[in-house]
Amino acid sequence: MLTEDFIKPYLGDPEKAHPFYEDALAIRQELEVHTDGVFPDKELCTARPHEEEIHKEYRKNVWVPITKRGSDEVLTQSKKISRANGWGLTFPKDHSRLIKDGFGLREYIEQDFPKWDSLYNYVFEFLLKQTFKDPNGVLAIINREVLNGEHIVPSGYLTPYPYYFGSDEVIDFKEGKYAVIKCKDKIKYGEGKEGYKFIFIDSDSIVISIQIADSTYQSTLYPHTGQYLPVWQLGSNSIQKHTEDYNLYDSFLTGALPDWKEAIRRYSDHQVNMVMHLHPEKWIRANVDCSDCKGDGKKQTVDQDNKPCTIKCKVCGGSGKRVVTSPNNVMLIPTVQQRVQDQETTIQGEPIGYAKKPLDALQFLKEEWQDKFKDGMSALGLRLLYENLLNVSGKKTELDRQDINTFFYNIAKRLTTVHIYNIVFFCNELRYSFVPEKERREYFKAIQFKVPQTYDVVSAEYFRERYVNAKQNNESPILIQQAGLDYARKEFGEDSINYKLLKDSYDLDPLPGLSEAEKNELTATDPNNLDVVISRQIEFFLKRAYAENENFFQLTFEQKLDKLTEYAQTSLTRKNRSLVNVPIPAEI
């Protein structure tokens, strides 16, 4: 397919591009405001009603990317996917005998991956952010020897690498068929001239065309193995538009953009209003005549017939007085005059004062931009991460946690089952092309790509406050126990002794939620009540059981309960023996 007739129309400054090229650029530009802190022209350069130019300029000069912290936090939490319980790849133990030990696919992916040492580092430290801000960019698996111009050894170990090309570089793309890349990095030719480099890729080969003179390109073809196009879009779980061969993707962050854009506008308005309203303006009463009519309120002029006439001064409106500002930014206000029985009298008042400014708008705008920022997080299902929800019901809190799991699961699924899957597949195909195809494919099919369902990204502080709040509000014992378990799991980890002790103390307590007074009533009725003994000493019994058997926490529920019952019976026997041997006082 990559014939000269196909390639030639793209070279130079092509007008040919895929139908959604401009849309893809617009999506990226909109996202970069929040991911990279790029100045938002649309939000800040649009003048507000009755806004003066000086305020518009001030708005631009004090721009702060307030929503970037939201996308940064989402990015930080998304990186925790790599530490989620159960996430990762599992490779077969043995590889082809044609591959030298130490040069297998697992070693290449996990230890010797170019630039990053590990593919996982590449995905979470680089690719993840590109996915957020440029979902219509592409990854292309190309041997580094091809792009670097190195000699290719057919039976050697090549170094295939996932090159990222932004949506501005993707001139044309048809999924599964071909990709045309116009590299943004210019190349030098001639006497200091800058030219272009194009990369054409289909399922059979790669053509690299480099400008060597004005309107002249040198093209080199590199065949590659495989039956599939090694190029795909970064994408997301949301498609805005599509055709038979192309999907225009939204970002994982797109849901937050309407509210985040409004937050930017409101914060900018807040900044301007802070300057306008918090700085006091001094005024002084003064008789200031209009400079145009010299205080007369009238001006002499000529009419249409060039005859002298008198008109009202347009500058002061006929009053003869003006409100002016001194060089020291002091407002000079003319004294008020009134006429009583043909006598002009000056109304007295404070000679100096400060203009009273409305401050309610400042607080409103402050709350407004913060609410819009949080609303953006809510649109992603992540408000729980940033707002104290301790006063809502447990059902609502659990729903929000499910939203968090859904959001991060979608990201993890895209990273793992699309990007990592494709990268590993094409690395296996290109690096080990000397291994028979059937053997390569069987090895790849044996690789397990695991995506867990739950992601623990909520902070330990949140769970601690939730637990304390549940106890202070005397909520249901079950809710208190669950809050305590969540806190211990987050603080110490599910594999810690502290967490296992707490969990078993809740699970094995035969009288959960009973107060000491209620347990005393049971003892009064039945002094040998084993349930009361276990409930009162459960933490001590569990620690003793673990000290005697390190595998105690791996036992079944029934086995654990039998051991605690044994301890309780022994405790009661000792207590009854001590009571029998107590001497009776003489007076009794």
Buried (B, 14 or more C-beta within 10 A) or exposed (E): EBEEEBBEEBBBEBEEBBEBBEBBBEBBBBBBBBBEBBEBEEBBEEEEEEEEEEBBEBBEEEBEBBBBEBBBBBBEBBBBBBEBEEBBBEBBEEBBEEBEEEEBBBBBBBEBBEEBEBBBBBBBEBBBBBBBBBBBBBBBBBBBBBBEEEEEEEEEEBBBBBBBBBBBBBBBBBBEEBBBBBBEEEEEBEEEEEBBBBBBBBBBEBBBBBBEEEEEBEBEEBEBBBEEBBBBBBBBBBEBEEEEEBBBBBBBBBBBBEBBBBBBBBBBBBBBBBEBBEEEBEBBBBEBBBEBBEBBBEBEEEEEEEEEEEEEBEBBEBBBBBEBEEEEEBBBBBBEEEEEEEEEEEEEEEEEBEEEBEEEBBEBBBEBBBBBBBBBBBBBBBBBBBBEBBEEEBEEBEEBBEBBBEBBBBBBBBBBEBBBBBBBBBBBBBBBBBBEEEBBBEBBEEBEBEBBEEBBBBEBEBBBBBBBBBEEEEBEBEBBBBBBBBBBBBBBEEEEEEBBBBBBBBEBBBBBEBEEEEBEEBEEEEEEBBBBBBBBBBEEBBBBBBEEEEEBBEBEEEEBBEBBBEBBBEBBEEEEEEEEEEEEEEEE
